[in-house]
Amino acid sequence: MLALLNVPQFRTHLVARILRKRGDRAAASRVLDGALAAGSHGPQVHLERGLALAEGGRLAEALGAFREAARRNPTDLVAPENAAR
């Protein structure tokens, strides 16, 4: 687990998740949007972005993020499950 902290994409995902869990969805979205703008397009970034958007009531955008997460990692069932909600 500690080795994952050396992977920038994982750190971004972790920081965004902490912000989201603390109720600061806007900050979480900014962190994730910045990561995407910088070229970090892993499925976890898109999944976490979808969760932040959904919790903020931006459902159409959240659906797009969940779909992108599922496209980038088709064997993970979490993104399609969130998209179905």
Summary of the structure (lengths in Angstrom):
residues: 85
radius of gyration: 11.9
end to end distance: 29.6
largest distance: 34.7
contacts: 250
relative contact order: 0.14
helix: 78%
strand: 0%
